[in-house]
Amino acid sequence: MTTILGISAYYHDSAAALVVDGDIVGAAQEERFTRIKHDYHFPKNAVRFCLEQAGNPCLDYIVFYDKPLTKFGRLLETYLTFAPQGYRSFRQAMPLWLKSKLLMRKELDRELDEMGLPQPKGRSYVFTDHHESHAASAYFPSPFDHAAIMTLDGVGEWSTSCWGVGQGNKIKLEQEIRFPHSLGLLYSAFTYYTGFKVNSGEYKLMGLAPYGEPRFAQLIFDHLIDLKEDGSYRLDMSYFNYCQGLTMTSDKFHRLFGGEPREAESKLTQREMDLAASIQVVTEEAMLRTSRHVQKQTGSKNLVMAGGVALNCVGNGKILREGPFENIWIQPAAGDAGGALGAALFVWYQLLDKPRTTQPHDLQKGSLLGPDFRDEEIARFLDTQGAVYTVADSMDHLYSDVASLLAQEKVVGWFQGRMEFGPRALGGRSIIGDPRSEKMQSVMNLKIKFRESFRPFAPIVLRDHVHEYFEMRPNEDSPYMLQVAPVREEIRVPLPPDYESSFGIDKLRYNRSTLPAITHVDYSARIQTVDEKRAPILHGLMTRFYEQTGCPVLVNTSFNVRSEPIVCTPEDAYRCFLATDMDVLVMGRQILLKEDQRGFSEAERAAHLSKFVLD
């Protein structure tokens, strides 16, 4: 038996993944255990979970997802290039590098020793290249035995964008674009400029884009990015500050777009919406041109993707609809967390040269790779809290009861099976609702998620019916909520005459389809298809809801409030349930109704809510 532990840590979204004889046994982000969003510390809780999931085996290989010495060289070269302007940034970064990152092998030894892990075989460390880790995470779990590979993110060691080929049990990266030129950092610059947090607010910018007009797109093409037909590009670095300062954009950037960056939490204006629409158009065009070039170079009909930019599901949908590839598979944990999984798989296939076989669905197991909890554990916890609940006699009865509650427009916290690996809730830790409800989006955003009203919600749809509601092929696979497609004309509803005079967020007042809760203002939807193989429990519930209502679609959003990680444990879920206006909590076969909870008061709700950090 060969056990390989992959680790990503110290930069963003620490995670661990364990591969045993090629099988993905477990993978999880550290934030889910510590409750610290994007926790970057060594993922000791995630490591411990992965090892327990496999019965605490001895480790043969410990793989870190990038090369710290190479990254340190890039930082030093950058600081020297921009000296003395970069001194403040240099002064802040160096203590952490000198203390831990530069001596990564020693640091990993120290962390693992503190965990008390027995290592009779000794420790064999491997350090993979950052974009190799992304590429491995995209190709090796995919259902393809040959595929083109695209990895797009902010920056690894030096690479920011790469393409290559996967064939059999090997990957090879052919070309790269190097720092400081970066599509991911360009998008993050606009994330910063519009008042959102870099490395976490990019999805907000993407969600804001449909409310605006891309009136700044040509300005971006003319001044910020020189984008070639083959998707290669260069940035004019005089508009950016991320090489030498603590901000993303320079004064020249601010003059070009007519003002200082928006202050966080201040009112959103049409200008921010237009900026979001503009950078989204530019990003989509860059992704599409790159995909066309890569297909010409590789001749493959299949494409796999990873890296933070691969979480731009609008761009992914455009590649699928307008690009040259027949099939696309995207790593669900496309960001740095997924690098832990890619690093472990890289050792198994690329370095150890183990044979690889594919499956029609993929080898990612629905990305349900985190902890799960038995009914007895859940009930025992609820009893300690004095919670009032009923227990369904069977899963079939559970599906019927919950489907009926959903049809009554109840908002349901759904806690089932193993927790998701990656940023999307895929039916293990989800909040779900009836998409036909006209009030569902505003209720979920403002009273449950405590987040901006403009944020769209995603549909989950039985895969057999995806083509009936969305402009996708029959049985089109989108299991990880990483593609956007328009809703079909047949379910759209006419807009009233006064719609033409509406701007920005005012557009939310108008229903656009018979499924208003999941139809964005541009008629788009971020789709997750559900099939029995990958998500049997969610599939069972949705099948029963379809039987009761004739609707094979539900609203799905992650089980958390704003700025908190997705819930991991029954305790996390129960606390979130009590702190919000969620109507129902379903954990395993246990069903809790908010109205039944004895002694529940506004004071208690406030006490639970105070435990969340809402930034």
N, C-alpha and C positions, 0 to 999 in steps of 0.2 A: 504494500500500500504506500502510495506517495502522497504526502499532504503538503499543500502549497498555500501559504498565507500571503495575500496581497494587502498592502497598506497604502493609503493616501493620507497625508497629515501635514500639519504645520503651515499650510497656505490657505486653504478654503475647503470646507465640507470634508472633514476627515471621515474616513470610512475603512472598513475591513471586509475582506471576502476570503472564503476558504474553498479551495478546490481540492477534492480528494479523488485521485485516479481519473481526472478529467471531469468529474461531476461537480457542479456548483452546489455545495452543501448549504452555504449561508452567505449573506452579504447584508450589511447594514451601515447606515450613517451614524456617527457618534452623537449628533444633535438629538436623535430620537431618544437617547438614554439620559443625556444630561439636561435636556430641554433648553439648550442654548442654540439659537438659530445659527446655522452655518458654523458650528463649533469646529475650530481648526486644530485643537490639541490632539495629542496622541490618542487614537481611538481605543482606549483600553476596554471600555464597555462593549464596543462592537467586536473586538478581538475575543473577549471572553465569551460572548454569545456564540460566535462562529465555532469556537473550539468545543463548547458544551453541546452544540448541535451535532457535532461529529463524535461525541463521546470522549472529548479531551485527548486526542491523539498527540503523539510527539510530532514536531514539525520537521519536515525535510528541507523546505526552502521558505525563506521570508523575503518577499519581494517588495521593494519600494517603487512607487509609480513614476519617479523621475530621477534625474541625476543631479544631486545638489551641487557638486563641484562645478559642473558645467553651467548651472544656473547662477552660481556665485560669480563665475567668470563674466557672464553677461552683465550682471549688476555692476561689477567693478568697471567694466569697459564703458558702460553707459554713464556711470557717475564721472569717470575721467573725461569722457567726451563733452559733458555738459558742465564741467567744473568751471568756476566755483558755484554756478547756479544750483547744482544738485546737492550742495553740502548738507542742507537741513534734512532732506530725505535720506541721504547717506548716513547721517548721524543717528537717525531713528532706527534704521534698518540694521546697522552693523552689530549692536549688542546681541540681538537675537541670533544672528548668523554665527558670531564668534562663540556664543554660548552653546548652541545646539545644532543648528542646521549644517554647519560646515563639517562637523564631526558626526554625521548621521549614523554611521554604524555603531559608534559608541553610545549615541543617544538612544537608538533602538534597543541595544543591549540593556541599557539602564532601565528603560520603560518595561521591558519584558521581565527583567529580574524583579522589579518592584511588584509585578503581577504574580510572581512566584511560579512561573511556568517551568515545569521540569523539562530539561533538554538533554537527555542522555546521548543523543546523536551529535550534539553540537549544533551550532547555527550556521547555515549556509545562506549568506545574503546575496541578493541579486538586485541591481539597480537598472531599471529599464528606462529608455528614453520616454519623455512625457507623451509625445505624439504616437510613439509605438504602443504605449499603454492604451491610448484612445483607440487606435486602429485595431488592436487586438480585442478590445471590448466590443467593437462594432462587428468585426468579421467572425471571430470564433464562435460566438453563440448564435449567429445568424443561420437561417435555413439554407444557405447557398454553399455550393462547393467551389464556386468561382464568383468573384464580385470585384467591382471597382470600389475603392475606399476613399472617402473624403473626411478629413478631420479639420475642423475649424473652431478656433477658440481665441482667447485673449493672447496668451503666450505660454509656452512651456519653458524649455531651456532657452532656445533661440527661435524655434519654429512657431509660427502663428497659424499657418494654413498648410496642409499637406494633402497630397493625393498619392495613391498607390494601388496595389492589386493584392487580393487574397486568393490563393488557389490551394486546394487540399488542406494541408496542415501548416501552411506558411503564409506570411504576409511580407510585402516589400513596399516601402515607401519610395516613390520615384522622384518627386519634386516637392519643394517647400517654398514658402514665403517667410522671411525672417523679420524678427523684431528690429525696429519699432513699428513696422508696417503691419497692421493687424485689423482685420474686419471686426473681430470681437471687441477690441479696444475702441474702434470707431463708434460702434453701437453703444458701448459703455460711456463714451464721452457725451453722447446725447442723453443717456440715462442720467448722468450727473447734471448736465445742463438744464434738464427739465425738472430737477428737484427730487429725483429718486436715488436710492442707494445703489452704488455700483456693486456688482456681483450678486445682487438680489432683486433689484428693481427693474431689470431688463424686461421681464415678462409683463410688468405694468405698462411699460412703454409700448410694447407690442399690442396690449389690450386697448391702449388709448388711441392707437393709430387710426382705426376706422372712423373716429369722430372728427378727424381733420382732413385737410386737403394737402397734397404733397407740393405745396407752393415753393418750398425751399430745396426740393430735390435737385434742380439744375444748379443751384448755388453750391450744393455739396459736390456735385460732379465737376463743376468749374474750378473750385478752390481747394477742396479737402482731399479728394481721392481721384487719382488717375487710373481709371478702370479700363483694362484692355479687353478685347473680344474673347480672349482665352480665360478670362476670370482673374488673371494676375493684376496686381495693383500696387500703387505706391501712395502713401499719404504725404501731404505737405505738413511737416512736423512743426512749422512755425505757428500752426493753429492749436497745438496741443501742449500740455504741460506734464504729462504723466512720466516722461523720462527724467525730468529734473526737479519736479515739484511734488506737492501733496494734493494737487487737484488734477482733474483730467483735461481741462481746457484753459487756453491762454486768453489774454486780453484781446488779441487779434481775432480769436474765435468769437468773443463776445461782441466786438464791433461789427463783425460780419453779419451776425444774426440779431443785432439791434438791442443788446442789453445784457445785464448781468444774469448769472444762473438764477432760476427760480428758487426761492427759499423752500425748504422741505415743509410740507403740510400747509403751505399757503394755497390760496385758491388757484385752481387750474383755469387757464384762459385758452381762447381759441389758438393763440400762438403756440402754446405747448402741444396742443393737439395736432397742429399743422407740422410742427417739428417732428413729432412722433411719426406722422404719416410719411414725411419726407425721408427720414432715415430708414424706415421700413421698406420703402420702394427701392432705395439704393441697395440695401442689404439683400433683398430678394433678387435684384438684377445681378449682383455679384455672385450669389449662390447659383443662379440659373446658368450664367455664363461659365462658371467653373464646372458645373455638372456636364454641360455640353462638351467642353474641352476634354474632360476626363473620359467621357464615353468614347470620343473619337480616338483617344490614345490607348484605351484598354480594349475596346470592342466588346465589353461586357454588357449584358442586358440587365444585370443586377447592380445595385448600389447599396453600400452600407455607410453609415455616418455616425460620428461621435464628436465630442467637443462641445463647449458651451453654446456655440452658434447653432448646433444641431437641435437645440431646444426651441429654436424659432420655428414653430410648427406652421406658421403662415408661409414662410419660405420653403419648408419641406413640401407643403401641399402644392406650391407652384412648381417645384421640380417634378413632382409626380404627374401633374396635369399637363405641363408645358415642356418638360424636359424629355430627354431621349431614352430614359430607362423604363423598362417594363415593370420592374419590382424594386422596392426600396425597403430596407430594414434599418431602423435607427435604434441605437443603444438607449434603453429607457433611462439609465443613469448616465446621461451623455456628458455631464460635467466632470469635475475632478473626482467626485466620489466613485464614478464608474472606472476611473483609472486603477483603483485597487483590484477590481475584478479583471480588467484587461491585463494588468501586470502578472497576476497569477496564471491566467490562461496562456499568456505569452511564454512563460517558463514551460508549461506542460506541453504545448504543441511545438513552439519554435525552437526552444533550447533542448528539450528532452526528446523531440522528434517523435512524439506519440501519434498514432493514427487518429484521424478525425472522421466521424460519421455525422451526417446531418439528419435533421428531422423536419417534416413539412411545417411544423409550427414554430420551431427554433428550439434552442437549448436553454433559454432564459427562465423557463418555468413560470411564465406570466409575470416575472420580476417580483413574485411573492416569495421573498427569500429571507425575511426577517422573523422575529419571534412570533409564536402563537401561544394561545392560552386555552386550556381545557375548560369545559363547562363547570367542573367542580371548583377550579381555581377562581373563575369569575363569580360563581355563587358565593363562595367563601368570602371574597372581598366585599361583595354587596351586603352580605349579612353583617359584616363588621361596621358598615356605614348606616345600618338601619334602613336601607333602601327598600322600597316596595316594588315588587316585580312579580311577573308570572313566568312560567316556564312552558314553552311549547312542547307538546307531547312528541313531536317529530319535526324533522326539517320541512316536511311537506306542509304540516300545520303552520309552521313558522312562516313559510312563504305566503300562505293564504292570508294569515293575520296581518303581516306587514304590508302586503299588496293592498289590502283593504284600507289600511291607515294612509298609505301613500295616495290612494284615490280620493281620500278625504282632504287632500292638500296638507297633510301633516309633514313636517320636516323631520327626517329620521337620521339619527346617527347610527352608522352601520359598521360594526366591529366584528370581523369574521376572519378566522384563519390566520395566515402569516402576513406580517406587515410588508408593505411595498419597499423595494429598493429603488431609489431615485426620487425625484421631486414630485411626481404625480401620484395622486390617490387612484388606485385601479380597482377598488372594490373590496380591499381588505380593511382600510381605515378611511371610510368615505362618509360624507353627508349627502343624502339623496332626497329627491323630491319629484313631484309630478311636473313635467315640462309644459303641460297644457295650461298651468296656472298663470294668470296674468300678474299675480303679485309675488311669485316665487323668487324672482331675481332680486327685487328690492328687499324682501324679507331676509333672504340668506345673506346678502351683502351687509345690510345695516344692523340687523338684530342678532345675527349668528356669527358671521365672520368679522364684524366690526371693521369693515374695510371700505375703500372708495366705491361709490355707487356705480361708477362706470365699468367696473370689472365684469367681464362676461363669465358665464358658466358653461361648462362643457356637457354635451350629451353622451350618455352611454347607450348603445343601441345593439340589439341582438343582431349578430353579423348576418344572419339570413335575410334581414330586412333593411340593411344599410342603404341599398340602392333605391329603396322606395322613398326615402326621406332626404337623402343627400346625393349630390352629384358625384357618385362613386360607382365603380363597377360592382356587379352582383358578387356578394361574398368577399368584397375587398377587405383585406386585413389591415386594421389599424388598432392593435391591441393595447398600445402604450400611450395613447392620447398625444401623438406627436405629428399629426397631420390635420390641416384645416381644409374643409371643403364647403362649398355653398350649399344651402338648403335647396331642395328642388322647387321649381316653379309651381308645381302642383299644390304645395302646402303653404305658399306665400299668400299673404292677404294684401289687398290694395291699400295704399296709404292715402289719407285724406288730403284735400287741397292745401291745407295750411302747413303741411309738412315741409314744403319747399322753403318756407320762411324760418324754419327752425335751425338752430346752430348748436354744435357741440353736444353737451350732456342733455340738452332739451330733446334730442332725438330719442332718448330712452322712453319718452312718454308714449311712443307709438309702437303698437304691435306689428310685427312683420310677417308672422306665420302662425299656423295653428299650434306651434310649439314655441310660444313667445319667450319662455324662460331660458331657452338655449340658442335663440337666434340673435346674433350680434347685429349691430346697426348696418353693417354692410352685407347682411344676409349670410354671413359665414358661421361656421361652428367648428370647434376643436373636438374631433371625434375619437371616441374609444369604442371599438367593436368588442362585443362580448360573445365568447363561444364556450361550450361546455368543457372543452379540453383544458383551457388555461384557467378559467374562473368558474368552476362548477357551482359554487354556492351563489354567486351573483347571478349566474345564468338561470339557476332555479327560481330565484326571486323574480327576475325580469320576465321569465316565461309565464309565471302565475299572474303578474301584473298585466301582461299582454292578454292573457285569457280573460281577465276580469274587465279590462277597459278597451281592448282593441288597439292599445298603444304599446309598441315594443321599445320605447325610449324612456329614459329617466334623466333627470338632472344629476350630475355628480360633481362634487367638489371635495377638497381634502378635509379630513376631520381635524380641524384646528381652528383657532382664531388667528387674526392677523398678527404676524411677527412671531408666532409660536410654531415650532416644528409640528409635523403630523403626529398625532397621538401614537403611543407605543403600547402602553399597558392599560388594563381595565381602570386603574386609578386615574390615568390621564384622561381617558374617555369620559368617565363619570364626572370628573371635575369640569371638563368642557361642557358637558350636558347641563350641569347645574348653573354654570356661569352665563349661559346664553338662553335665547328663546327657542331652543330646539324643543320639539314636541315629544319626540320618542327617542329612546336609546335602545338599540338591540345589540347585545353582546352574546355571541353564541346563540343558545336557545332562550336566553333571558331577555324579557321585554319589559322596559320601564316606561311608563307614561308620566310626563311632567306633572300632570294634575293629581296623580296619586301619591306624590312624594310628600309624606307627612311632615309638617313643621317647616316646609319650605317657604321662605319669605324673601322679600326684597333685600333685607339686611344680609341674609345668608348668600343670596345671589351676588351681592356686592363683595362679600368676603371671598367667594370663590373667584370672582372676576379680578380681584386685586392681586391674585397670584400670577396673573398673566402680565407679560411686559408688552404693552401696546405702544410701539413707536410710530 
